[in-house]
Amino acid sequence: MFLTPYFKKENQTITVLAEQASDFAKGVAQDFNPIHSVGAKRFCVPGDLLFSLVLAEYGLSQKMTFNFAGMVGAGVELQFPETTEQQLEIRDDKDKLYLKVERLGDVRHCQTQIESFIRSYVAFSGHNFTHVLVPMMEQHRVMINPARPLVIYESMSFDLTTLDFEQVSLSLVEQELTVEGKRGDVTLKFELHSGDKLVGTGIKTLVMSGLRPYDAELVKGMVGNYESYRTEFEQA
């Protein structure tokens, strides 16, 4: 499985080291958020890696919903329960909840299919900041705090009409930002295709906190910093 370099598993305990999380964020998801960089003050494991590990462990179900409840630090001992139940929870060894998962319908454990699904989704997800969130902030004339650019991954769900595919691609079809005071709720709707065939739809939600009036120069600086992390990675 292509995820093998990005986690360690012993029995039903999975841990992700900072280096593994950072390598996944940059190398697989193309996500250069500094919060996923080794040594970051508020480091956390990418939510997309948790999502990917669930698919690798439990398979791809026709309908799945992921609700994120907390940020996972480096080396946290996550417990992946042995279960066939429709609902499951990912907690650590101290019983702290990080992720709730609900799954319905048929299930497939095809590694080729799961890898394609993961790669398509996390590539889309990793590009959200520069390609989706920045234009939305400009449109709504608000911005996150450049000194502490916090965007929280809240939930993701998808509904597949069929599991009869190996390769899948994802495209964004609708986006919305609702601003209430210093909070911004982002909803991204996407479609999943296998070749020319529509095989499913999905929704991702994010929360932007600490919103303030839009400042074009500060946003330009944030984007510049983000792209500099990409350049550093590509030249390493």
C-alpha positions in Angstrom: 0.0 0.0 0.0 1.4 3.4 -1.0 0.6 4.8 2.5 3.1 2.5 4.2 5.9 5.2 4.5 3.5 7.6 6.3 2.5 5.7 9.5 3.5 2.9 11.9 1.1 0.2 13.0 1.3 -2.2 15.9 -1.8 -4.4 16.4 -4.6 -1.8 16.1 -2.5 1.2 17.2 -1.4 3.6 14.5 1.1 6.4 15.1 2.2 9.1 12.7 5.6 10.8 13.3 6.1 14.4 12.4 8.4 13.6 9.5 5.8 11.1 8.1 2.9 13.6 8.4 5.0 16.3 6.7 6.1 14.0 3.9 2.5 13.0 3.2 1.2 16.6 3.3 3.9 17.9 0.9 4.6 14.8 -1.3 1.1 13.4 -1.7 -1.4 16.1 -0.9 0.8 19.1 -2.2 -0.3 20.8 1.0 2.3 23.3 2.2 0.4 24.6 5.2 3.2 25.3 7.8 1.2 23.6 10.5 2.2 20.3 8.9 6.0 21.1 8.9 8.3 19.4 11.2 9.1 21.7 14.2 5.9 23.8 13.8 4.8 25.3 17.0 1.2 24.0 16.5 2.1 21.0 14.4 -0.7 18.6 13.5 -1.1 15.5 11.3 -3.1 16.3 8.2 -6.8 15.4 8.4 -6.4 14.0 4.8 -3.9 11.5 6.2 -6.4 10.3 8.8 -9.1 10.0 6.1 -6.6 8.0 4.0 -5.7 5.7 6.9 -9.4 5.0 7.5 -9.9 4.0 3.9 -6.8 1.8 4.0 -7.9 0.1 7.2 -11.7 -0.3 6.6 -12.1 -0.1 2.8 -14.1 2.2 0.5 -17.8 2.2 1.3 -20.4 3.7 -1.0 -21.4 6.3 1.5 -19.0 7.7 4.0 -19.0 10.7 6.4 -16.0 11.9 8.3 -16.4 14.4 11.2 -13.2 15.7 12.7 -13.2 16.4 16.4 -9.6 17.3 17.2 -6.1 18.0 15.8 -3.7 15.0 16.1 -0.2 15.7 17.3 2.9 13.8 16.2 3.3 10.4 17.7 -0.2 10.2 19.2 -1.2 6.5 19.6 -4.4 6.3 17.6 -6.7 3.3 18.2 -8.3 1.9 15.1 -10.9 -0.5 16.4 -11.6 -3.9 14.8 -15.2 -3.5 13.8 -17.7 -4.0 11.0 -20.2 -1.6 12.5 -21.5 1.3 10.4 -20.2 3.9 12.9 -16.7 4.0 14.3 -14.6 6.4 16.3 -10.8 7.1 16.2 -9.5 7.9 19.6 -6.1 7.9 21.2 -4.8 5.7 24.0 -6.2 8.3 26.5 -9.6 8.0 25.0 -9.5 11.5 23.3 -11.8 11.6 20.3 -10.3 12.8 16.9 -12.6 11.4 14.2 -16.1 10.0 13.8 -16.8 7.9 10.7 -20.1 6.6 9.4 -20.3 4.2 6.4 -23.1 2.7 4.5 -23.6 0.4 1.5 -21.2 -2.0 -0.2 -17.5 -2.0 0.7 -14.5 -2.6 -1.5 -10.9 -3.3 -0.4 -9.2 -3.0 -3.8 -5.9 -1.2 -3.3 -5.8 0.2 -6.8 -9.2 1.8 -6.3 -8.5 3.1 -2.8 -5.2 4.6 -3.9 -6.8 6.4 -6.8 -9.6 7.7 -4.6 -7.2 8.9 -2.0 -4.8 10.6 -4.4 -7.6 12.4 -6.3 -9.2 13.6 -3.1 -6.1 14.8 -1.2 -4.7 16.5 -4.3 -8.0 18.5 -4.5 -7.9 19.1 -0.8 -4.3 20.2 -0.8 -5.0 22.9 -3.3 -7.9 24.4 -1.4 -5.9 27.4 0.1 -4.5 29.1 -2.9 -7.1 28.0 -5.5 -10.3 28.2 -3.5 -10.0 30.0 -0.1 -7.9 33.0 -1.3 -10.4 33.9 -4.1 -13.3 33.5 -1.7 -11.7 35.8 0.9 -11.2 38.4 -1.8 -14.8 38.1 -2.9 -16.2 38.4 0.6 -13.6 41.1 1.6 -12.4 39.1 4.7 -9.2 37.3 5.5 -7.8 35.0 8.1 -5.1 36.2 10.5 -1.8 36.2 8.6 0.2 35.7 11.8 -1.9 32.7 12.7 -3.6 31.4 9.5 -5.8 28.8 11.0 -8.3 26.9 8.8 -9.9 23.9 10.5 -11.0 20.8 8.6 -14.5 20.1 9.9 -16.1 17.3 7.8 -16.1 15.5 4.6 -18.7 13.1 3.0 -19.3 11.4 -0.2 -22.0 9.3 -1.9 -21.0 6.8 -4.7 -23.6 5.5 -7.0 -21.3 2.6 -7.9 -18.1 1.0 -6.8 -17.4 -0.5 -10.3 -14.4 1.6 -11.1 -10.6 1.5 -10.5 -9.6 5.1 -11.4 -11.4 8.1 -10.3 -11.0 11.9 -10.7 -12.5 14.7 -8.7 -13.7 18.2 -9.7 -15.0 21.1 -7.6 -18.5 22.1 -8.8 -19.7 24.6 -6.1 -18.3 26.6 -3.3 -19.8 28.8 -0.6 -18.5 31.0 2.2 -20.8 32.1 5.0 -19.4 34.8 7.3 -20.6 35.3 10.9 -18.5 37.8 12.8 -14.9 36.4 12.9 -16.0 32.9 11.8 -16.3 31.8 8.2 -18.0 28.5 7.2 -16.8 27.1 3.9 -18.7 24.5 1.9 -17.1 22.8 -1.1 -19.2 20.4 -3.3 -17.4 18.1 -5.7 -18.1 15.4 -8.2 -16.3 12.1 -8.7 -15.9 10.7 -12.3 -14.5 7.5 -13.7 -13.6 8.4 -17.3 -16.7 10.1 -18.7 -19.0 8.6 -16.1 -20.3 10.4 -13.0 -19.8 7.9 -10.1 -20.5 10.1 -7.1 -20.7 13.4 -5.3 -19.3 14.8 -2.1 -19.1 17.7 0.3 -16.2 19.1 2.3 -16.6 21.7 5.1 -14.0 24.0 6.6 -14.0 26.6 9.3 -11.9 29.8 9.0 -11.4 31.6 12.3 -10.2 35.0 13.4 -11.6 36.7 10.3 -10.7 40.4 9.8 -11.2 43.0 7.0 -9.5 42.0 3.7 -6.0 43.5 3.1 -4.7 42.6 -0.4 -1.0 43.1 0.5 -1.3 40.9 3.6 -3.0 38.2 1.6 -0.4 38.5 -1.1 2.2 37.9 1.6 0.4 34.8 2.8 0.2 33.4 -0.6 3.9 34.2 -1.2 4.9 32.4 2.0 2.8 29.4 1.1 4.4 29.2 -2.4 7.9 29.6 -0.9 7.3 26.4 1.1 6.4 24.7 -2.1 9.5 25.9 -3.8 11.7 24.8 -0.9 10.2 21.3 -1.0 10.6 21.0 -4.8 14.2 22.1 -4.7 15.2 19.9 -1.7 
